[in-house]
Amino acid sequence: QVQLVESGGGLVQPGGSLRLSCAASGFTFSAYVMNWYRQAPGKERELVATISSFGGDTRYADSMKGRFTISRDNVRSTVYLQMNSLKPEGTAVYYCNLRYYGKDYWGQGTQVTVSS
């Protein structure tokens, strides 16, 4: 079955960096677009970044452009999110997402807290 397992979250000061990972299994990873979403307290889940199946096309929410980088390793079936210049409003649970045969799959999420 499809499994997505995020890791790498934590507490970071404003201006700091974190790298999130999402290990995938249960499907042909290299054939699918992968996404990162986040959900801040009291807010709806929002799309952060998207990467095409072979990594040649990446897209970002406007507020993340220039600071976040999505990448993937199709050998390790892992997608990454490098987050630089983090801001307090970046505090959220970050989720890995796959749309597979019309159904959305989510990991358990990893908490990122940006605070001094």
LODRENRO-817477 format. One record per residue (C-alpha): chain; x, y, z. Coordinates in Angstrom, 3 decimals. Last residue first. Example, Ala and Ser with C-alpha at 12.3 -4.5 7.8 and 13.67 -1.06 7.14 Angstrom:
2
PT   c         px         py         pz
PT   A     13.670     -1.060      7.140
PT   A     12.300     -4.500      7.800
***
This chain:
116
PT   c         px         py         pz
PT   A     13.242     32.879     18.422
PT   A     10.534     31.061     16.521
PT   A      9.946     29.083     13.366
PT   A      8.237     25.803     14.225
PT   A      8.113     23.021     11.667
PT   A      6.053     19.951     12.537
PT   A      6.265     16.908     10.280
PT   A      3.237     15.343      8.659
PT   A      1.612     11.926      8.969
PT   A      1.973     11.348      5.245
PT   A     -0.786     12.029      2.825
PT   A     -2.430     10.202     -0.069
PT   A     -4.950     11.883     -2.346
PT   A     -7.084      9.638     -4.528
PT   A     -7.665      9.911     -8.258
PT   A     -5.560      6.916     -9.190
PT   A     -2.681      8.316     -7.149
PT   A     -2.400     11.939     -6.063
PT   A      0.628     12.040     -3.806
PT   A      1.263     14.410     -0.933
PT   A      4.026     15.120      1.607
PT   A      2.864     17.161      4.551
PT   A      4.314     20.052      6.511
PT   A      2.773     20.972      9.858
PT   A      3.039     24.694     10.287
PT   A      5.250     27.566     11.379
PT   A      6.238     29.296      8.143
PT   A      4.587     32.443      9.413
PT   A      7.578     32.826     11.730
PT   A      9.824     33.186      8.660
PT   A     12.360     30.761      7.241
PT   A     15.207     32.141      5.190
PT   A     15.800     28.714      3.662
PT   A     13.580     25.663      3.257
PT   A     14.861     22.629      1.381
PT   A     11.969     20.307      0.636
PT   A     12.842     16.757     -0.299
PT   A     11.219     13.850     -2.117
PT   A     12.359     10.286     -1.591
PT   A     12.016      7.133     -3.629
PT   A     15.731      6.404     -3.031
PT   A     16.496      5.866     -6.718
PT   A     13.962      8.523     -7.724
PT   A     15.724     11.164     -5.666
PT   A     13.587     14.265     -5.535
PT   A     13.808     18.036     -5.258
PT   A     11.780     20.944     -3.920
PT   A     13.543     24.211     -3.184
PT   A     12.233     26.910     -0.858
PT   A     13.462     30.509     -0.496
PT   A     13.328     31.948     -4.016
PT   A      9.631     31.311     -4.397
PT   A      7.962     30.439     -1.107
PT   A      5.395     33.284     -0.939
PT   A      4.406     32.728     -4.565
PT   A      3.563     29.061     -4.068
PT   A      6.103     26.985     -5.895
PT   A      6.532     24.990     -9.069
PT   A      9.132     22.489    -10.202
PT   A      9.612     20.883    -13.597
PT   A     12.554     18.658    -14.471
PT   A     12.259     16.478    -11.401
PT   A     11.654     13.195    -13.177
PT   A      8.049     12.794    -12.029
PT   A      7.321     16.500    -11.846
PT   A      7.812     18.484     -8.641
PT   A      5.266     20.541     -6.737
PT   A      5.654     23.105     -3.956
PT   A      3.868     24.707     -1.010
PT   A      0.194     23.864     -1.514
PT   A     -2.006     25.033      1.329
PT   A     -3.872     23.291      4.149
PT   A     -6.460     25.595      5.643
PT   A     -5.690     27.762      8.630
PT   A     -6.287     27.614     12.371
PT   A     -2.749     26.488     13.123
PT   A     -0.674     26.374      9.939
PT   A     -1.129     23.604      7.393
PT   A      1.550     22.807      4.857
PT   A      1.678     21.070      1.509
PT   A      4.511     19.389     -0.376
PT   A      3.781     17.721     -3.690
PT   A      4.877     14.778     -5.800
PT   A      4.233     14.102     -9.470
PT   A      4.319     10.430    -10.273
PT   A      6.152      7.881    -12.416
PT   A      9.443      7.804    -10.495
PT   A      7.693      6.638     -7.320
PT   A      6.234      3.449     -8.757
PT   A      3.927      2.682     -5.836
PT   A      3.997      1.167     -2.348
PT   A      6.758      3.308     -0.896
PT   A      7.671      6.931     -0.311
PT   A     10.199      8.585      1.996
PT   A      9.487     12.266      2.522
PT   A     12.343     14.508      3.590
PT   A     12.409     18.010      5.026
PT   A     15.472     20.228      5.004
PT   A     15.558     23.124      7.436
PT   A     17.003     26.610      7.313
PT   A     17.231     29.657      9.543
PT   A     16.152     33.237      8.997
PT   A     13.748     33.098     11.925
PT   A     15.031     30.529     14.419
PT   A     14.376     26.850     13.935
PT   A     12.390     24.258     15.868
PT   A     11.890     20.917     14.200
PT   A     10.971     19.093     11.028
PT   A     13.229     16.624      9.273
PT   A     10.909     13.711      8.602
PT   A      7.966     12.746      6.448
PT   A      6.754      9.208      5.785
PT   A      4.535      8.483      2.797
PT   A      3.074      5.014      2.392
PT   A      1.040      3.605     -0.475
PT   A      0.000      0.000      0.000
***
